[in-house]
Amino acid sequence: MGDRSPQRLAYVLLLFAPLLMSSNMLAARWVEGSVPPVALAFGRWLLTALLLLPFTAGGLWRHRSAVAAEWPTLLLLGALGMGVCGPPVYLAGVTTTATNIGLIYSTTPILIVVFGRIFWGEKVSVRQAAGIALCLAGVLAIVTRGDPGTLASLSFTAGDLWTVLATLGWALYSVLLKHRPSRLDLTARFTAITLGGVLVLVPFLGIEAALGERALFDARTVGIWVFLALVPGLGAYLLYGKLVAMVGPSRTGLLMYLVPVYIAGLAWLLLGEQPRLHHLAGIALILPGIYLGTAAPAPSPAAEAGSR
């Protein structure tokens, strides 16, 4: 019998990672445009890189030939993960709710499966498809409050469209992270990707400043940057990268289905919003869906015989 510890660890991390990711969406709504979006993203990722470099600079220098060879991929991942997934989310927080951001982001697993199938010919098992269907049904139960008729009255704002753009970027980031292997370890690679994202954001920061939008270097802004760098920055991205390496992008992407559940729970704790029956129904569908979608396939009898 094989060691099941890595699989158990993956399940634990899959439950914890959405909590860290939800914090970015809640922060986007809380900030509500008080800090310019590009400056907010730039400060977050610059601080993240500065926190990482004391631990990774030596490794990056030793593997500078790998960095030089992989820089197009690192820059592309930085553009997607820190650029496309950065300012658009903070722009979205001005005109839409954190719940809407979380719900739109929860479509990521479907996009990951689609991109993986189109560009890399990834196969999707019946079990995974069933898990995705259950998760999607759970999200719909939450967004419709248990009444499918409310779908006809849903409206979308500019913030929702910005979130769609960020969601597309996140799905591509997730798939590329798996299908563009690296000679760098997880933390060193993430540092290089972060630096690539900071470079991509520089010209947009200049444009934003030229338009008169500048961040104030006060205690509140610095505090926001520190929180974003530590929690949804270092915590969420490193954990997400670890999960992609452990179970693959398609199964890791399923954790996005938990984001609206976590946001609803945090709204209850922080804002006093009471959970309703449709929240419980959604959770009851999402959790088994994640299990089905992330469980490793059972080895075939031939494979078991060959391993003896």
Secondary structure, 3 states (H helix, E strand, C coil): CCCCHHHHHHHHHHHHHHHHHHHHHHHHHHHCCCCCHHHHHHHHHHHHHHHHHHHHHHHHHHCHHHHHHHHHHHHHHHHHHHHHCCHHHHHHHHHCCHHHHHHHHCCHHHHHHHHHHHHHCCCCCHHHHHHHHHHHHHHHHHHCCCCHHHHHHCCCCHHHHHHHHHHHHHHHHHHHHHHCCCCCCHHHHHHHHHHHHHHHHHHHHHHHHHCCCCCCCCHHHHHHHHHHHHHHHHHHHHHHHHHHHHHCHHHHHHHHHHHHHHHHHHHHHHHCCCCCHHHHHHHHHHHHHHHHHHCCCCCCHHHHHHHC
